[in-house]
Amino acid sequence: MSIAFVFTAGAAVVLAGGWATSRARGQSVEQAHLVAEAVVAPELRGVELTQPLRGKRLARFDRLVRRHALVSGVMRLKLHSPRGLVVYSTRPNDIGGRSEHLESIRKALRRGSDTRVTEITWRGRKYRVIETYVRVRTPDRGAAVLELYRDFGPAVAAERRQLAAYAGTFGAVLFLLYLGTLPILIRAGRRMREQVRAIERHAYYDPLTGLPNRALFRERIETALSEPDRELAVAVVDLARFREVNDTLGHRAGDRLLNGVARSLRMALPARDTVARLGEDEFGVLAHDVKGTDGAARLAARLRAAVAEPQRIGDLELEMDCSIGVALYPDHGADADTLIRCADIAVNASDSAGEVVVYHDTLDDYSPARLTLAAELRKAIQEGALSVLYQPQADIGSGRIRSCEALVRWHHPELGLLTPDKFIPLAERTGLIRDLTTYVIRTALAQCREWRERGIELGVAVNISGQDLLDTELPTRVHQLLAEIGVEPHRLELEITENTVLTDPARARAVLERLTELGVRVAIDDFGSGNSSLGYLKRLPVEILKIDKSFVLGMKQDPDNGVIVRSTIDLGHNLGLRVVAEGVEDESAWNALAELGCDIAQGYLLGKPSPPEAIEQLVRERAVT
């Protein structure tokens, strides 16, 4: 601002000086014309300008000039003929000589005048003067040129004084105008500042909760990343069933709930941390000093407790649940966008898992590690590098092993032994699940045929995913595999979970009916852990019901688990199903299930998942005993 002011002031001074000089030149021209017309021209009647003035005419002309022309700063005067002869000069020695500035004389004759600023010596001192040439019309219609020297200093000073007077008047007017408009300017400035703040709030803050929005959340993460010795966590909190609140109680109630949750989250964290609203029912959290997965778990516990605080909405008191995904710096990303993306991926996984999820590469379909793992899984399927283990199932009444559940394992060359929970979700996300399921069914059926050829009659059970169940080509592939390997359809059992059926019940039922028409048996796996409708369950072509092992393992400690097991067995029998109990690990559980009338047992009491040779040996040993 100060530099601009100095520049503007300097420019004003330069312009004012130029204006004063120009005005002084103009005044000199006017004065020269006045002298020419009033003093010089009348005295030139009958004078031949081819010769300099002499005698009495010269004396008379000289008296007139000195009395009437050498005034108001005029220091010297000359009269030139059109050819440059000095007809008269206030310096007698110049009379009769030739002019030194013929070009100025010619310009004065053509244009009427010419000026220039120069220096002369007058009375022993040097002066800066305005040298002015004007055309003189003589009474005899002749022409001459009057040269007049006027002191530059007083002329310019006079113009500057006049300019200063004008400037003072103008400045006073401007000052009065400023005083008059000052209240308006103050109000306008205040409104402008308010508008700027409003624009900033709109750009960086959520209008409902007042929390930072996604843009400001990202900036604060970047700022935190620039600080030394930082250990940060970025969490995304997604409210569960918020849409139900909006649909049931209205959007105003939903807004009050969001405000309440926002306050609870803000109060649960230190002032240094940031809580932001990222979407309709989604909040972001930037937390400092969070170390590793243990620190992430403690952070998530605080956030979940804050969300669960009862919120008073009218006459109701609502308690909310949420899904939480956490990404850590520097483990999961080195910039704000990557950390937010990883937290988003983790919260999506949290929605499915029902628990807090800290980001890891296997969740990300597009991470280099996950893409590499997917490519390796495809290669392992194509090359038959996956192994299938078998866990025996036995009749509780006779104790004889009748079938085995096929369980796939992957011996990764770098990661070691991977269980299905480590690569089945990857196969589902990358479209490999169809090939993987086909691989396991083929391997299990081939093993079933080999056992039969060795005198062992065993069926095999294979788990299929929700994507498999909705694949209308699955029955065709199963039929081709049965025919290709040469195994009776009733020896194959396909296990599905309750929730997979609910994705598209009509389509799932159509696929299951086609499988049962082939003679393949269908089992509901992990019954009791899902959300299936019993009314719909009885319409499915299911032959076997498998009780989730969590209930069987807890029968001793919790009587309620025993009640659930008994009820499930009765339900299965009433529906005409055979019932399998998973998680049988000791004789007491076996005996309890026998008393309850359970049909089949599966668990570590019989054996852990084992290679085919171990299963064959176990079957022969139990047949003997």
C-alpha positions, 0 to 999 in steps of 0.5 A: 500500500505504501509503495503504491502511495509513493508511486502515485504521489511521485507521478502526481508531482511529475504530472503537476510539474509538466502541467505548470511548464506547459501553462507557463509556455502558453502564457509566454505565447499570449504575452508575446502576441499581446506585445506584438499587436499592441506595441510592435505592429503599430510602429512598423507602418512604412518600415522596410524590414530588409534593413535594421532600425536606425536613428530616431525610429530605433530610439522611439521603438526602443523607448516603447519596448522598454516601457511597455514590453519589458514587464512581467518577467520579460528580460529581452526582446528581438524583432526578426525579418522573415529572412532572419535579419535582426531588425531590433534587439534590446541588446544593441550589439545584436541589431543587424546581425543574423538570427541563431534560430532560423528554424524557430523563425520559420515555425513561427511564420508557419504556425504563428508561434514557437517556444523552447526553454533555454538559458541566457546570461542577463546582467551578469547572471544565468537565467533559465528562460522561455524563449518565445517566437510569434508572428507579427502582422505589420500594417503594410501586410508584411510579416516579422517575427518577435522573439521574447525571453521571459524568466522561467522561474517566476512564470512556472511558480505562478502557474504552480501557485494557481495549480496549488490553489485549484488542488487545495480547493479540489482536495477540500471538496474531496475531503468533504465528500469523503466525510459525507460518504464515510458512514456509507463506506463503513457500512459497505465495508462491514457488509463486505466483510460479513459477506466474505465470512459468509462465503468462507463459512459456506466454502469450509463449514457445514451449514447444519452442524457448523462443523468443518466440511470435507474441503476444510477437513482435507486442509487440516489433515495436510496441515497436520501432516506438515508438523514434525513427529506426528502420529495421526489417525483419520476415521470415518464414522457412518451412522447406522439406520439414520435414514429410518429416523428421517423416514419415520420422524421427518427431516427436522428430527434427523437434523436435530439428531445430527446436531446432537451427534456432532456435539457428542463427537466434538466433546469426546475429543481434545480441542486439537482434534478435528470433527467434520461432516463429510456427508448426510450421515457420515462424519470424519475425525482427525485425531493426533497422537494415535499409535498403531492399531491399539490406539486406533481401537481406543479412538474408535471406542471413544467415537462409538461411545459418543455416538451411542449417547442418547439424543432427545428428539421431542418425546423420544430418546434415540440411541444410535449405532455406527460403523467406523473405519480408521486409517493411520499415518504413515502406515496407510498413506502419506497425504490427506486424499490417500488417508481419507480414501483408506478410511472410506474403504475401512468403513465400508468393510465395517458396515459388512463386518459389524465391527470397527475396521482398521484399514489393510491392503486386502480391503482395497480392490485397487491397492498394488498389494491386493491386485498382486494377490488377486493375480496370484490367486488366479494363477494358483487356481489355474495351476491347482496350487490350492489344497482342500482339507476335509473335516469329518461329520459322523452320525451321533447315533452310530458314531460312523463317519458319513461325510466330510466338509471340504475346506480350501486352503492356500499355501502362499509362497510368501504369506504362508498358509492363508485361510478362506477368510483371507482370500474368499472376499478377494475372490468375490470382489475380483470375480474369481469366486466362480472359478474358485468354487468350481475348483473346490467342487471338482477337487472334492468330487474327485476325492469322493470318487477316489475314496469310493474306489478305495472302499470308503463311502463318504459324501462331501460338503462344499460351501458356496458364496452368495454370488454362486447362489445367484449364478443361474449357470451353477446347476449346469456346471455342477451337473457337468462336474458330476458327469465328468468325474462320475460321482452320484449327485446325492454324495454332493452337499452344497452349503449356503448361509442364511443371509446369502438367500436374502439377497435375491430370494426368488432367484436363489430359490430357483437355483436351489430347486434346479440343484435338488432336481439333479439330486444334490443335497442343500444345507443351511450353514451357521443357522441362527447367526443370520436373519432368515425368515422361518416362513421363507426357509420352509419353502426352500428345497433344503435337506440339512440344517447346520447349527452355528458352532457358537451355540454348541460351544456355549451350551455348558456356560450359558443355559440359553445356548442349550435352549437355542440348540434344543429349539433348533433341533426340534425346528429342523425335525419338524420341517423334515430336515436332518440337523448337524451340530458344528463345534462338537469338541468333547464327549459331554457335548456329544452326549448332550446332543445325542439326548436332544436328538441331533442327527450329525456332529462335526467338530474337533472331537472327530478331527480338525480339517485334515488331508484325505489320507488322514480322513481315510485312516480315521474312517477305517479306525472308527469302523473297527471300533 
